[in-house]
Amino acid sequence: MPNTAQTPLVKAFIKRWTPYLIKAIVVLGLFYAGIQTAPTLEPVPFALFWIVLSFIGAVGIAYRAIIRKTLKRYKFQEGEMFYRRNEGRWIAVVGGFFLSAASMATLILEAPKWDGFEWGLVAAAVIAYVVIYLCIEKKYGKQYTPLFRTASVINWSRGIITGLLVLVYIGLSAVFPQETCNSVEEAFSEAWQPYSNSPTAIIFETEKLTGFVNGLTVYALSEAQTFSFVSYLIIRGILICSSFYAVANLLSFCSLELSEMKRIVVPLCTEENVSSNIPIQKYYVMVAAVGPALLLVAFLIGNHCTAQAINSDGLTWVDKFVEEKKEVAIYVVDGHYKEDQLQIGVINESRRVSDAVRNVSEDKEQNFD
């Protein structure tokens, strides 16, 4: 019998997907390890972790932008203004990085709350992505010219794996629904805040805001689960969608071959395969480095200013805002105040307003007299 392991098809499969598997293990391993330690990271390590994940995600975004520019190149007359502008990539690369940074920030803040439920889906997505990619390539690959085939298949695969993860998550949420809470005050107390003791000041402050939002979310899900289980499942799916999309974007990076990544740092190339003889342009490398450098500087400056505000004022505007909004939510939803002192303060404020209105009325009467 022939050794099937030696067939050209199997060899091609191994050659194509072994690098993907290695990259996926490294990237998701880095992601998992970083998430487990992120709540305890100092400002510089935290910023570097965020930047690395953002850069990985940005590669896929920049690659899509470069492919779109390559397609548009056929529309423009060489040497004219539109043609020259299309050759640039500042917005595509730098803008793509900050778009990725926003997506990864959401993921970094959300992922520490995950348990085996979510991490199991992420691990399964590594293999599921390969299956989806191969199916899309087989069914629709011939619809695209070779130059645009890889980018198109990756786009399809990213969207489908995101949708699949969300659907499976919704299905598991139906089998294992979250526990309900009886009040918004209870929801605030039960909302887990993994970054509540973070040594990074800006993350410490951000967690107060996200903790407030998470408390409202927990209560809203509890109420939805009670009155409409379908609505509860839909809301949970919507909330997790952006996180799973960010994971799918990381997998898309892993599936991108080095020759295709090279398109980001060389002049626009309309050849099916980027020649190894085309040198990487230092200018484009510098453009790719602008986003990470700006994010690092902005993060450290913002963290320094936040730390100074905490040390000088003690009670920051975030504390005041969150406590005020929590009390309003507890009063409106639960029908009572959390602290008597706040209730007294509200009563005193009401009296002050009443006195002011009465004084204005008396002044008007005197004027009329």
ABEGO torsion letter per residue (X at the ends): XBBAAABAAAAAAAAAAAAAAAAAAAAAAAAAAAAAAAAABBAAAAAAAAAAAAAAAAAAAAAAAAAAAAAAAAABBBGBAAAAAAABAAAAAAAAAAAAAAAAAAAAAAAAABBAAAAAAAAAAAAAAAAAAAAAAAAAAAABBAAAAAAAAAAAAAAAAAAAAAAAAAAAAAABBBBBBABAAAAAAABBBAAAABABAAAAAAAAAAAAAAAAAAAAAAAAAAABAAAAAAAAAAAAAAAAAAAAAAAAAAABBAAAAAAAABBBBABABBBAABBBBAAAAAAAAAAAAAAAAAAAAAAAAAAAAAAAAGBBAAAAAAAAAAAAAAAAAAGBBABAAAAAAAAAAAAAAAAAAAAAAAAAAAAAX
